[in-house]
Amino acid sequence: MPFWLARERRGQDRDWIQRFDPRFWTVDFPRPMMAAVLATGPDSLRVECEFLHRGELAGLIWASKDRLDHPLLAYATDRDYSHTILRFRWTSSSLVALDQANGPTLTIEGRDAAGQPRTWYVRLWNYAAGSPTDAQIELPFSKLESGWALPGEPIHPGDIDRMFISIVPPGHVPGSTAPFPERVTGHVELTDIVCEGSRAMLEIGDVLLPPHGERMATAYDDLYNQTPARLLRNVRGLGYRGTILHYLGMSHFPRLRAEGDALPVERPAAIAEPALLWHRAFFEQCHAWGYDTIVSLSYELLAEHCPDEWQQRAHDGTPSRTGWDPPSALLSPANAGAMAWLQSVAVQFTRLQEDCGLPVRFQIGEPWWWTVPASGAPCLYDDAAQAAFGGAPPVIVDMRAPLDEAQTALLDQAGALLAQSTAALAQAVRDAAGGEAEILLLAFTPTIFDPAMPELKRANLPLGWAWPAFDRLQLEDYDWLTGGFDARRRAALAEVDARLGYPLERQDYLSGFVLDAADAETYWRRIDRALDEAAQRGVTRRYVWALPQVARDGYTRLAPSKETEMQAFDDVLYPLALGRDAAVSPEFSTTVAVTASGHERRGSLWSDARLRFDVGPGIRSEAELGTLIAFFRARRGAARGFRLSDPFDFSSHAMTGTPTPLDQRLGTGDGARDTFPLVKTYGGGEDPQVRPITRPRAETVRVSVDGVETADWSLLPGGMVRFDTAPPAGAVVRAGFLFDVPVRFAQDRLDISGATFAAGEAPSVPLIEVREAA
């Protein structure tokens, strides 16, 4: 489907918002404290905080440049706050008050009049009227002064990057890592927010793309600092409808409790108040906007907050650690405490869905036994797992090495235990929802089917997951997708189908993701194509992973246009033989500019010629003339394309020779790429003319790899050769074939005179080649 990486707005719809619109503030803070910002009305917001250490503070941030919204929906950058006035009512609870030391301060980051970077600190109490916890505040930026008391140093309002209001707990000690005896919760509300003056409004993108059939995935760990209203505005504006898949993450939602120097998650499970309020607002707004949500919970926790006894471990005691920074740990399916904690979290969030009027949809996200990347050691040996496996299970040092019968039996046991734990988690949600719940399981095929570890699927794709253990099976394969390992992707899909047996209408696909923005151009093309491939397989629920990357790179999925839908082609051959009298005209498009000195500068606009034919001279009889008229009417004139055999050039071997498997070079293998388009090359040298062949004669195609003919391939529409196994790195792929030219009638009218035809004058029947995407 067409897509676009939009880097900026170029004439798309726009609107205006008041500067300091509550939806576009963000909040940030040092971990392990927690905070959230909510837009509670068109002119109000609330920040909820949970402090654990005396040195912690939160910042309520307004940025002059919008770095979070999709470029088609972002507000315009304006760093000039001259003659701008911000007014709001400040009310706070359980925070350092406006009049106290370390009280709320507006920190302004920008440049002075000379262009030098500067930071100013504006004490809000100096601009307040009312009490220290309930005051009207007016900030005239052209008259603001930095410092504890007035008069102070005037700020420069003309070049501000961002500003933030500090939110500080009672007992705050700057820089201190000492814990509070008990967590401190507090909140602040800004209401009656008004911006006035000469720069009070901001232009903002206001696109509303037509629905395109895809769905969006979000993650709280990535979006905790934004208002729910802001992210939903992006989801809707970009054409995503239906269900939002929302991953709770592994670091920001749990409430923590100090245990000595450690800060593990609280037991029994509890949700931090800011995260709870954020999700309530998110679910309520999803319901109001017509979205359902899938709550996604994985067997993963930030390692520093994960109790030691819950963590999966290798045979030598090495704990499971992902490659994220900071790393996360994997919870052991054998540990009753860890599984009870997961079940409690799932129940709390799905009950919140119900409270907000949403159906309960819950995803168990990528549950697996971890394998240490460097050593290949499976993490099957935490205390609880060893006890579940009989106390002294056989040791597997490296999953990449050959395994004996006892070791594969252990993997089967591990798979059964994993299936048992996911079944218990699913049942906990069903019981809490009174049976009215949709349970989904997400599996990551590149890890499950790692070619270096062929037996790992025993543990990480257990037969206990087979249909109908869950209502829906969701699959993602982004490592292979972005790496170009298409053969592995297809083989994994086939093996999942064979092993678990979920009907296609019960399968979903997640396409993504782009970790590094430098890969955007390459990776989004593959991600978009994978969405189309899933749709062609019959997968009706497809998700783009994930919103922050979509917004960062400007990925814009477009609905199919009517023009695209009308590109009809009848895969039939022109019914009349073309004789030597038929006319063939290859055509290029070249710009020629003559300079003042008489020299020419030529630009070739087309990489391949477009053919034109006149097949009228090949018509010999009235019977053939009747066949032509019938064929023309069946094609509805120029509306529908068809095949034509070019009498002068129809073979990969020279122009008309018998094909061999060595005729045309299609490319070189890299061990990952498994699909190669058929091409015919004209001329030699470093820049030959390469012609895509989209309509080969299937029965004539012959393929070779490094000079050896092979049958390990299939022919796809569009002239694509797909290998069952990707050719090895450095292997030269060649092919031979006969082919036709896709054409259409050049006109919607066919002019034929019986008198002139009878007199021996051939009619003119012009055809033109149809450009097809491979």
C-alpha positions in Angstrom: 0.0 0.0 0.0 1.3 3.5 -0.6 3.1 5.1 2.3 5.2 8.2 3.0 7.9 9.2 5.4 6.7 12.8 6.1 9.6 14.9 7.4 7.6 18.1 7.5 4.2 19.6 6.6 3.9 20.8 3.1 0.5 22.3 2.5 -1.5 19.8 4.5 -4.4 20.9 6.6 -3.6 23.1 9.6 -5.3 24.7 12.5 -4.4 26.9 15.5 -4.1 26.1 19.2 -3.5 28.3 22.1 0.1 28.3 23.2 0.5 26.2 26.3 -2.4 24.0 25.3 -2.7 21.4 28.2 -2.5 18.4 25.8 1.1 19.3 24.8 2.9 19.6 28.1 5.1 16.7 29.2 6.6 15.6 32.5 10.0 14.1 33.2 11.7 12.9 36.3 14.6 10.7 37.6 13.8 7.1 38.2 12.7 5.4 40.5 10.1 8.1 41.2 7.0 8.2 39.1 4.9 11.0 37.6 2.2 11.6 35.0 0.6 14.6 33.3 -3.1 14.6 32.3 -5.0 17.1 30.3 -8.1 17.4 32.4 -9.9 19.9 30.3 -9.4 22.4 27.4 -7.7 24.8 29.8 -6.5 22.6 32.6 -4.0 19.8 33.5 -2.9 17.8 36.5 0.5 16.3 37.4 0.5 13.4 39.8 3.8 12.4 41.6 5.1 9.6 43.7 8.5 10.3 45.3 10.8 7.7 46.9 14.0 9.7 47.6 14.7 13.1 49.0 16.6 14.3 46.0 13.9 13.6 43.5 11.8 16.2 41.6 9.6 16.3 38.6 9.6 18.9 35.8 6.4 20.0 34.0 7.8 20.8 30.5 6.7 23.1 27.6 9.0 22.7 24.6 9.2 25.3 21.8 9.9 22.6 19.2 7.5 19.7 19.0 9.6 16.5 18.9 6.9 14.1 19.9 4.1 14.4 17.4 4.0 13.2 13.9 5.2 15.9 11.5 1.8 16.2 9.9 0.2 16.8 13.3 2.9 18.7 15.2 2.6 22.3 16.4 4.9 24.9 14.7 8.2 25.8 16.3 8.2 29.3 17.8 11.0 30.2 20.2 10.0 33.8 20.5 7.9 34.6 23.6 8.2 38.4 23.4 5.0 40.1 24.5 3.4 36.8 25.5 1.6 36.4 28.8 0.8 33.1 30.4 -1.8 33.0 33.2 -3.1 30.1 35.2 -4.4 29.1 38.7 -2.0 27.0 40.7 -3.2 24.5 43.3 -1.0 21.9 44.9 -1.2 19.3 47.6 1.7 17.5 49.5 4.4 19.5 47.6 6.8 22.2 48.6 4.7 25.4 48.5 5.2 28.4 46.3 6.7 30.6 49.0 9.2 28.0 50.3 12.9 27.3 49.5 13.1 24.9 46.6 9.5 25.9 45.8 8.1 25.8 42.2 10.5 27.5 39.8 10.2 28.1 36.1 13.5 27.1 34.6 13.9 28.7 31.1 16.5 27.3 28.7 17.5 29.4 25.7 19.9 32.1 24.5 20.5 35.6 25.5 20.3 38.6 23.1 23.9 37.9 22.0 23.0 34.3 21.1 24.8 32.7 24.0 23.2 29.7 25.7 21.6 30.7 29.0 19.4 29.3 31.7 17.2 31.5 33.9 15.3 30.6 37.1 12.1 32.4 37.7 10.5 32.0 41.1 6.8 31.6 40.6 5.9 33.1 44.0 7.2 36.4 42.7 4.4 36.4 40.1 1.6 34.9 42.2 -1.4 36.4 44.0 -3.1 34.2 46.6 -1.9 31.5 49.1 1.3 29.4 48.7 -0.9 26.4 47.6 -3.7 28.2 45.7 -2.7 31.2 43.7 -3.2 33.0 40.5 0.0 33.3 38.5 0.8 35.7 35.7 4.0 35.3 33.7 4.6 38.3 31.3 7.7 36.9 29.4 8.9 40.3 28.3 9.1 41.4 31.9 10.1 38.2 33.7 13.2 38.4 36.0 15.3 35.6 37.3 16.3 35.2 40.9 14.9 34.6 44.4 13.5 38.1 44.8 12.6 41.1 42.6 14.2 42.9 41.1 16.3 40.3 39.4 18.0 39.6 36.1 15.7 40.1 33.1 15.4 37.1 30.9 15.6 37.3 27.1 12.2 36.1 25.8 13.1 36.0 22.1 15.0 32.7 21.9 13.7 30.0 24.3 14.1 26.3 23.6 12.1 25.0 26.5 10.9 25.7 30.0 9.8 23.6 32.9 8.2 24.1 36.3 9.9 22.1 39.1 7.6 20.0 41.4 9.3 19.1 44.6 8.3 17.0 47.6 8.4 18.2 51.2 11.7 17.4 52.8 13.5 17.7 49.5 17.3 17.8 49.7 18.9 18.6 46.3 21.2 15.8 45.1 20.3 13.5 48.0 19.8 9.7 47.4 18.5 9.1 50.9 15.1 7.4 50.8 11.9 8.8 52.4 10.7 6.6 55.3 7.5 6.2 53.3 6.7 7.1 49.7 5.4 10.7 49.3 2.6 11.4 46.9 1.5 14.8 45.7 -0.1 16.6 42.9 -0.4 20.0 41.2 -3.2 21.3 39.0 -3.0 24.2 36.5 -6.5 25.4 35.7 -7.9 28.4 33.8 -4.8 28.4 31.5 -4.8 31.4 29.3 -2.2 32.7 26.9 -2.4 36.3 25.7 -0.3 38.7 23.7 1.1 39.0 20.2 2.3 35.4 20.0 -0.5 33.6 21.9 -1.4 31.1 19.1 0.5 28.4 17.4 -0.1 26.8 14.0 -0.6 23.0 14.3 -1.1 20.2 11.8 -4.7 19.1 11.5 -4.6 16.1 9.1 -7.2 13.3 9.4 -6.1 10.5 7.1 -8.8 8.1 5.9 -8.8 4.8 7.7 -6.4 2.3 6.0 -7.2 -0.9 7.9 -4.1 -1.0 10.2 -4.0 -0.7 14.0 -1.6 0.9 16.3 0.6 -0.4 19.1 1.8 1.7 22.0 3.9 1.2 25.1 3.7 3.0 28.4 7.5 2.9 28.9 7.8 5.1 25.8 4.8 7.4 26.3 4.6 7.9 30.1 5.7 11.5 29.8 2.8 12.5 27.4 -0.8 13.1 28.0 -3.2 10.4 26.7 -5.0 13.0 24.7 -1.9 13.8 22.8 -1.1 10.3 21.7 -4.7 9.5 20.8 -4.8 12.6 18.6 -1.8 11.1 16.6 -3.4 7.6 16.4 -6.7 9.0 15.0 -5.1 11.6 12.8 -2.9 9.0 11.1 -5.8 6.8 10.1 -5.6 4.0 12.7 -8.9 2.6 13.9 -10.4 -0.3 15.9 -8.1 -1.6 18.6 -5.0 -0.1 20.2 -2.5 -2.7 21.5 -1.0 -1.1 24.6 2.1 -2.7 26.2 2.3 -1.8 29.9 6.0 -2.0 29.8 8.4 -3.3 32.4 9.6 -0.3 34.3 7.1 2.6 34.9 3.8 1.2 36.1 4.8 -0.9 39.2 4.8 0.6 42.7 8.1 0.1 44.4 9.0 -0.4 48.0 12.4 -0.1 49.7 13.9 -3.3 51.1 17.3 -2.3 52.5 19.3 -0.7 49.6 17.1 -2.4 47.0 13.8 -1.1 45.5 11.9 -4.2 44.3 8.3 -4.0 43.1 5.8 -4.0 45.9 4.3 -7.3 46.9 1.4 -7.9 46.7 1.3 -6.1 43.3 0.3 -2.5 43.3 0.2 0.1 40.5 1.9 3.4 41.1 -0.8 6.1 41.5 0.5 8.3 38.5 0.4 5.2 36.3 -3.1 4.3 37.5 -4.5 7.8 36.9 -2.8 7.9 33.4 -4.2 4.6 32.3 -7.7 5.5 33.6 -7.6 8.7 31.5 -6.2 6.7 28.6 -8.9 4.0 28.7 -11.7 6.6 29.2 -10.6 8.6 26.2 -10.2 5.4 24.1 -13.8 4.6 24.9 -14.9 8.1 24.1 -13.1 8.0 20.7 -14.4 4.6 19.7 -11.2 2.6 20.4 -10.9 -0.7 22.2 -7.7 -1.6 23.9 -5.6 -4.7 24.4 -3.7 -4.6 27.7 -0.3 -6.3 27.1 1.8 -7.7 29.9 5.1 -9.5 29.5 7.2 -11.8 31.7 9.7 -8.9 32.0 10.7 -6.5 34.7 13.4 -3.9 35.0 16.3 -5.9 36.6 16.9 -3.5 39.4 13.3 -3.8 40.6 13.0 -7.6 40.1 13.3 -9.7 43.2 16.3 -12.1 42.9 14.3 -15.2 43.5 11.9 -14.4 40.6 14.6 -14.2 37.9 15.3 -17.0 35.4 18.9 -18.2 35.7 21.4 -20.3 33.7 23.1 -23.4 35.0 25.9 -21.3 36.4 23.6 -18.9 38.2 23.8 -16.2 35.5 20.6 -14.2 35.7 18.5 -13.5 32.6 19.3 -10.1 31.2 18.1 -8.4 28.0 20.2 -6.1 25.9 18.3 -3.0 26.9 20.0 -0.2 28.9 19.3 -0.5 31.7 18.6 -4.2 31.3 15.4 -6.1 32.2 15.1 -9.5 33.7 12.8 -12.4 32.8 10.4 -13.8 35.3 10.6 -17.5 36.0 7.3 -19.3 35.0 8.1 -21.7 37.9 8.2 -19.1 40.6 4.8 -18.9 42.3 5.4 -15.5 43.7 6.4 -14.0 40.3 3.4 -15.6 38.6 1.0 -14.4 41.4 2.4 -10.9 40.9 1.7 -11.0 37.2 -1.8 -12.3 37.6 -2.6 -9.5 40.1 -1.3 -6.8 37.7 -3.3 -8.3 34.9 -6.5 -8.4 36.9 -6.0 -4.8 38.1 -5.5 -3.4 34.6 -8.3 -5.4 33.0 -10.7 -4.4 35.7 -9.7 -0.8 35.0 -10.7 -1.5 31.3 -14.1 -2.7 32.5 -14.5 0.4 34.7 -13.9 2.6 31.7 -16.5 0.9 29.6 -14.1 -1.2 27.5 -14.3 -4.9 26.7 -11.6 -6.9 28.4 -8.9 -7.8 26.0 -5.6 -9.0 27.4 -2.4 -10.1 25.7 0.3 -12.3 27.2 3.3 -10.7 25.6 6.3 -12.8 24.5 6.5 -15.3 27.4 9.7 -17.4 27.1 12.6 -19.0 28.7 15.6 -16.6 28.2 18.8 -17.8 26.5 22.1 -15.9 27.4 23.1 -14.4 24.1 26.9 -14.7 24.5 26.9 -18.3 25.7 23.7 -19.8 24.4 22.9 -21.1 27.9 19.1 -21.5 28.6 17.9 -19.9 31.8 16.1 -23.0 33.2 17.8 -23.3 36.5 16.5 -20.8 39.0 15.6 -22.6 42.3 11.9 -22.8 41.6 12.5 -24.2 38.1 15.0 -26.8 39.3 12.5 -27.9 41.9 9.7 -28.2 39.3 12.1 -30.2 37.1 12.8 -32.8 39.8 15.5 -31.1 41.7 18.5 -32.1 39.6 17.6 -31.5 35.9 20.2 -32.3 33.2 22.5 -29.3 32.4 22.3 -27.6 29.1 25.4 -25.4 28.7 24.8 -24.2 25.1 21.6 -24.5 23.1 23.7 -24.3 19.9 25.4 -27.7 20.7 23.9 -31.1 20.0 21.5 -32.2 22.7 20.9 -35.7 24.1 17.5 -37.2 24.8 17.5 -36.1 28.5 18.2 -32.5 27.5 15.4 -32.4 24.9 13.1 -34.0 27.4 14.0 -31.1 29.8 13.1 -28.6 27.1 9.7 -30.3 26.7 9.2 -30.0 30.5 10.1 -26.3 30.3 7.6 -25.8 27.5 4.8 -27.5 29.5 5.6 -25.4 32.5 5.5 -22.2 30.4 2.2 -23.3 28.9 0.8 -24.0 32.4 1.9 -20.5 33.7 0.3 -18.7 30.7 -2.9 -20.7 31.1 -3.1 -19.7 34.8 -2.6 -16.1 33.8 -5.3 -16.2 31.2 -7.7 -17.9 33.6 -7.1 -15.2 36.3 -8.2 -12.6 33.8 -11.2 -14.6 32.6 -12.3 -15.2 36.2 -12.0 -11.5 37.1 -14.0 -10.6 34.0 -16.7 -13.2 34.6 -15.6 -15.1 31.6 -16.1 -12.2 29.2 -12.5 -11.7 28.1 -10.5 -12.1 24.9 -7.1 -13.6 25.6 -4.3 -13.1 23.1 -0.8 -14.6 23.1 2.2 -12.8 21.4 5.1 -14.9 20.1 8.4 -13.6 18.6 9.4 -16.0 15.9 13.1 -15.0 15.4 13.9 -16.1 18.9 11.7 -19.2 19.0 13.1 -20.4 15.7 16.7 -19.3 15.9 18.4 -21.4 13.3 21.4 -21.9 15.6 19.1 -23.4 18.3 16.7 -25.8 16.5 15.4 -27.4 19.7 14.5 -24.1 21.5 10.9 -24.2 20.2 10.3 -27.1 22.5 10.6 -24.7 25.4 9.3 -21.5 23.9 6.5 -22.6 21.5 4.9 -25.4 23.6 2.2 -27.6 22.3 0.1 -26.5 25.2 -0.4 -23.2 23.4 -2.2 -25.0 20.5 -5.6 -23.8 19.4 -7.9 -23.1 21.3 -5.8 -22.4 24.3 -6.1 -18.7 23.5 -8.7 -16.6 21.6 -6.1 -15.2 19.3 -2.4 -15.8 18.3 -0.3 -12.8 17.6 3.1 -13.0 15.8 5.9 -10.6 15.3 9.2 -11.1 13.5 10.8 -7.6 13.3 14.5 -8.8 13.5 14.0 -11.0 10.4 11.7 -8.5 8.7 14.1 -5.5 8.9 17.1 -7.8 8.2 15.6 -9.1 5.0 15.3 -12.8 6.1 12.0 -13.4 4.3 12.6 -17.1 3.8 12.9 -17.6 7.6 9.8 -15.5 8.2 7.7 -17.7 5.9 9.1 -20.9 7.2 8.4 -19.8 10.8 4.8 -18.9 9.9 4.3 -22.4 8.3 5.8 -24.1 11.4 3.6 -22.1 13.8 0.6 -23.1 11.7 1.6 -26.7 11.8 2.5 -26.7 15.5 -0.3 -24.7 17.0 -3.1 -24.8 14.4 -4.7 -21.4 14.9 -7.2 -20.6 12.1 -6.0 -17.7 9.9 -9.0 -15.6 11.1 -7.6 -16.0 14.7 -4.2 -14.7 13.9 -2.8 -11.2 14.1 0.5 -9.7 12.9 2.7 -7.0 14.4 4.9 -5.2 11.9 7.9 -3.1 13.1 10.1 -1.7 14.5 12.8 0.9 13.7 15.1 1.3 16.6 17.5 3.7 14.9 16.1 6.6 12.9 19.1 6.2 10.5 17.4 3.0 9.2 14.0 4.6 8.6 14.1 4.7 4.8 15.0 1.0 4.5 13.1 -0.5 7.3 9.8 1.3 6.9 9.6 0.1 3.3 9.9 -3.5 4.6 7.5 -2.9 7.4 4.9 -1.5 5.1 5.3 -4.4 2.6 4.9 -6.9 5.5 1.6 -5.3 6.4 0.5 -5.9 2.8 1.8 -9.5 2.8 -0.2 -10.2 6.0 -3.3 -8.8 4.4 -2.8 -10.9 1.4 -2.5 -14.0 3.6 -5.9 -13.1 5.1 -4.7 -11.7 8.4 -7.4 -9.1 9.3 -5.9 -7.5 12.4 -2.5 -6.0 11.7 -0.6 -3.6 14.1 2.2 -1.2 13.5 4.8 -1.3 16.2 5.0 1.4 17.6 3.7 4.9 17.9 6.8 6.7 19.0 8.7 5.5 16.0 5.9 6.2 13.6 5.8 9.8 14.9 9.6 10.2 14.9 10.1 9.0 11.3 6.9 10.5 9.9 5.6 7.1 8.7 2.3 7.8 7.0 0.2 4.8 5.8 -2.2 5.8 3.0 -5.5 4.2 2.2 -5.6 2.6 -1.3 -6.9 5.1 -3.8 -9.6 4.4 -6.4 -7.0 5.0 -9.1 -4.9 2.1 -7.7 -7.9 -0.1 -7.4 -8.8 0.5 -11.1 -5.4 -0.7 -12.4 -7.0 -3.8 -14.0 -5.1 -6.4 -15.9 -6.4 -9.5 -17.7 -3.7 -12.1 -17.7 -4.6 -13.2 -21.3 -2.5 -13.2 -24.4 -3.4 -11.0 -27.4 -5.2 -13.5 -29.6 -3.7 -12.8 -33.0 -0.2 -13.6 -34.2 2.0 -10.6 -35.0 3.8 -10.8 -38.3 6.9 -9.0 -39.4 4.7 -6.1 -40.6 3.8 -5.2 -37.0 5.5 -2.0 -35.8 7.5 -1.9 -32.5 8.9 1.4 -31.0 11.0 1.5 -27.9 10.8 4.9 -26.3 12.8 6.8 -23.7 12.3 10.2 -22.1 15.4 12.4 -22.2 15.8 16.1 -21.4 18.3 17.9 -23.6 19.6 21.4 -22.5 21.9 23.3 -24.9 24.3 25.6 -23.1 25.5 29.0 -24.5 28.7 27.4 -25.7 26.7 24.8 -27.7 27.4 21.9 -25.5 24.6 19.7 -24.4 23.5 18.4 -21.0 21.3 15.4 -21.3 19.2 13.9 -18.5 17.6 10.4 -18.8 14.2 10.5 -17.0 13.4 6.8 -17.5 15.6 3.9 -16.5 13.8 1.6 -18.9 12.2 2.0 -22.3 8.5 2.0 -22.8 7.3 0.1 -25.9 4.7 1.2 -28.4 3.2 -1.3 -30.9 0.9 -1.1 -33.9 -0.5 -4.5 -34.4 -3.0 -3.6 -37.2 -0.7 -4.7 -40.1 -0.8 -8.2 -38.7 -4.5 -8.6 -39.4 -5.0 -10.8 -42.5 -8.7 -11.7 -42.7 -12.2 -10.6 -41.8 -12.2 -13.4 -39.2 -9.1 -12.0 -37.5 -10.7 -8.6 -37.7 -13.8 -9.9 -35.8 -11.5 -11.5 -33.2 -9.8 -8.1 -32.7 -13.1 -6.3 -32.3 -14.3 -8.8 -29.7 -11.0 -8.7 -27.8 -11.1 -4.8 -27.8 -14.6 -4.8 -26.4 -13.7 -7.3 -23.7 -10.9 -5.1 -22.6 -13.3 -2.1 -22.6 -10.9 -0.2 -24.7 -7.9 1.1 -22.8 -9.3 0.2 -19.4 -7.8 -3.3 -19.1 -4.3 -4.5 -19.8 -3.2 -7.8 -21.4 -0.2 -9.8 -22.6 1.5 -9.3 -25.9 4.3 -11.4 -27.4 6.9 -9.1 -29.0 7.9 -10.9 -32.2 11.4 -9.2 -32.1 12.3 -9.6 -28.4 10.7 -12.4 -26.2 13.6 -14.4 -24.8 16.3 -14.0 -22.1 18.7 -15.7 -24.5 19.7 -13.1 -27.1 16.3 -11.8 -28.4 14.5 -15.0 -29.6 16.7 -17.9 -28.5 15.9 -20.9 -26.3 16.3 -20.0 -22.6 19.0 -21.5 -20.4 19.4 -21.2 -16.6 22.5 -19.0 -17.1 21.1 -16.3 -19.4 20.5 -13.3 -17.1 22.1 -12.4 -13.8 19.5 -11.6 -11.2 21.7 -10.8 -8.3 24.1 -12.1 -5.6 23.0 -13.9 -2.5 23.7 -12.6 1.0 22.3 -15.5 3.1 19.2 -13.5 3.9 17.6 -12.3 0.7 15.4 -15.0 -0.9 13.5 -13.1 -3.6 14.9 -11.9 -6.9 13.1 -10.1 -9.7 13.5 -11.4 -13.2 15.3 -8.9 -15.4 16.8 -8.7 -18.8 20.0 -6.7 -19.3 20.9 -4.8 -22.6 24.4 -3.8 -23.2 27.5 -4.2 -21.1 29.9 -2.0 -19.2 29.3 -0.5 -15.8 25.8 1.0 -16.5 23.8 -1.5 -18.7 20.1 -0.9 -19.3 18.1 -3.2 -17.0 14.6 -4.2 -18.0 12.2 -5.6 -15.3 10.3 -8.7 -16.6 6.9 -8.8 -14.9 5.1 -11.2 -17.3 7.3 -14.3 -17.8 6.0 -17.5 -19.3 6.0 -19.5 -16.1 6.6 -22.9 -17.8 9.8 -21.6 -19.4 11.6 -20.2 -16.4 14.9 -21.9 -15.4 17.0 -20.8 -12.4 20.6 -21.4 -11.4 22.7 -20.7 -8.3 26.4 -20.4 -8.8 26.0 -22.1 -12.2 24.0 -25.1 -11.0 20.4 -25.3 -12.0 18.0 -25.7 -9.1 14.3 -26.3 -8.5 14.4 -24.8 -5.0 12.2 -21.9 -5.9 8.8 -20.7 -6.9 7.6 -18.0 -9.2 5.5 -15.2 -7.7 3.3 -12.7 -9.5 5.2 -9.8 -11.0 8.1 -12.0 -12.2 9.6 -12.6 -8.7 11.7 -15.7 -8.1 11.4 -16.8 -4.5 13.8 -19.4 -3.1 12.8 -21.9 -0.4 16.2 -21.3 1.2 18.0 -18.0 0.7 21.1 -18.4 -1.6 24.3 -18.3 0.4 26.4 -15.2 0.6 28.3 -14.6 -2.6 26.3 -17.0 -4.7 25.4 -15.7 -8.2 21.7 -16.1 -9.1 20.8 -16.4 -12.8 17.7 -17.3 -14.8 16.4 -17.9 -18.3 12.9 -17.5 -19.6 10.5 -16.4 -22.3 8.3 -13.4 -21.6 5.4 -11.3 -22.8 4.9 -7.5 -22.6 2.1 -6.1 -20.5 0.2 -3.7 -22.8 -3.2 -1.9 -23.2 -5.0 -0.4 -26.2 -3.7 3.2 -26.6 -7.1 4.6 -27.3 -10.7 4.0 -26.3 -11.8 4.0 -29.9 -11.0 1.5 -32.7 -11.3 2.9 -36.2 -11.8 0.3 -38.9 -13.3 0.7 -42.3 -14.6 -2.4 -44.1 -14.0 -0.7 -47.5 -10.3 0.2 -46.9 -9.7 -3.2 -45.3 -11.1 -5.0 -48.3 -8.9 -2.8 -50.5 -5.9 -4.1 -48.7 -5.2 -1.2 -46.3 -4.3 -2.4 -42.8 -6.0 -0.7 -39.9 -4.0 1.1 -37.2 -4.3 -0.6 -33.8 -1.9 1.2 -31.4 -0.9 -0.5 -28.1 1.2 1.0 -25.3 3.3 -0.9 -22.7 1.9 -0.8 -19.1 4.5 -0.2 -16.4 4.1 -2.7 -13.6 5.7 -2.7 -10.2 7.6 -5.9 -9.6 
